[in-house]
Amino acid sequence: MNQDFAVQVLYQGVTLTLLLSLPAVGVGLLVGFIISLFQAVTQIQEQTLTFVPKVVSVFLIIAFTSPWIFSMIIDFTNSLWANIPAMVR
């Protein structure tokens, strides 16, 4: 296994991690922005108002995207297992 191959595998892993976390982070960011805008307009400064909707929305998006997330992780793992002979050379 040479250095280029190791860097390629690491790059694919980091890219996959960013791609899989994007829906949850994006929804959390969007919900947080909407709640912050609502708080600025109404001048309500309740801390649980920001925390609970973000947690619920992130859990829901993870629940809805979990089949896609698991299929992507399984495909990546299968490609790693298939490339083991190339890694040991």
C-alpha positions as CSV (number, residue, x, y, z in Angstrom):
1,M,0.0,0.0,0.0
2,N,1.6,3.2,-1.1
3,Q,1.0,6.7,0.2
4,D,-1.2,7.8,-2.7
5,F,-3.6,4.9,-2.1
6,A,-3.9,5.7,1.6
7,V,-4.5,9.4,0.9
8,Q,-7.2,8.4,-1.6
9,V,-9.0,6.1,0.9
10,L,-8.8,8.9,3.6
11,Y,-10.1,11.4,1.1
12,Q,-13.1,9.2,0.3
13,G,-13.8,8.6,3.9
14,V,-13.8,12.3,4.8
15,T,-15.9,13.2,1.8
16,L,-18.4,10.5,2.7
17,T,-18.6,11.7,6.3
18,L,-19.2,15.3,5.1
19,L,-21.8,14.1,2.6
20,L,-23.7,12.0,5.2
21,S,-23.7,14.8,7.8
22,L,-24.9,17.5,5.4
23,P,-28.7,16.9,5.7
24,A,-28.7,16.9,9.5
25,V,-26.4,19.9,9.8
26,G,-28.3,21.8,7.1
27,V,-31.7,21.2,8.7
28,G,-30.3,22.2,12.1
29,L,-28.8,25.4,10.6
30,L,-32.1,26.2,8.9
31,V,-34.3,25.6,11.9
32,G,-31.8,27.5,14.1
33,F,-32.0,30.5,11.8
34,I,-35.8,30.5,11.6
35,I,-36.0,30.3,15.4
36,S,-33.4,33.1,15.9
37,L,-35.4,35.2,13.5
38,F,-38.6,34.5,15.4
39,Q,-36.9,35.4,18.7
40,A,-35.5,38.7,17.2
41,V,-38.9,39.7,15.9
42,T,-40.9,38.8,19.1
43,Q,-38.1,39.5,21.6
44,I,-38.7,36.2,23.4
45,Q,-35.3,35.0,24.8
46,E,-36.2,31.5,26.0
47,Q,-33.3,29.1,25.7
48,T,-35.4,25.9,25.4
49,L,-37.2,27.5,22.4
50,T,-33.9,27.2,20.4
51,F,-32.8,23.8,21.7
52,V,-35.9,21.6,21.5
53,P,-37.0,22.3,17.9
54,K,-33.4,21.8,16.6
55,V,-32.9,18.5,18.4
56,V,-36.3,17.2,17.2
57,S,-35.7,18.3,13.6
58,V,-32.2,16.8,13.5
59,F,-33.5,13.5,15.0
60,L,-36.3,13.4,12.4
61,I,-34.0,14.1,9.5
62,I,-31.6,11.4,10.7
63,A,-34.6,9.0,11.0
64,F,-35.7,9.8,7.4
65,T,-32.2,9.6,5.8
66,S,-30.9,6.6,7.8
67,P,-31.6,4.1,5.0
68,W,-29.6,6.2,2.6
69,I,-26.8,6.8,5.2
70,F,-26.5,3.1,5.9
71,S,-26.5,2.2,2.2
72,M,-23.7,4.7,1.6
73,I,-21.6,3.4,4.6
74,I,-22.2,-0.2,3.5
75,D,-21.1,0.6,-0.1
76,F,-17.9,2.3,1.2
77,T,-17.1,-0.6,3.5
78,N,-17.7,-3.1,0.7
79,S,-15.3,-1.2,-1.6
80,L,-12.7,-1.2,1.2
81,W,-13.0,-4.9,1.6
82,A,-12.8,-5.4,-2.1
83,N,-9.6,-3.4,-2.2
84,I,-7.8,-5.3,0.5
85,P,-5.7,-7.3,-2.0
86,A,-4.5,-4.0,-3.6
87,M,-3.7,-2.6,-0.1
88,V,-1.3,-5.4,0.9
89,R,0.9,-5.1,-2.2
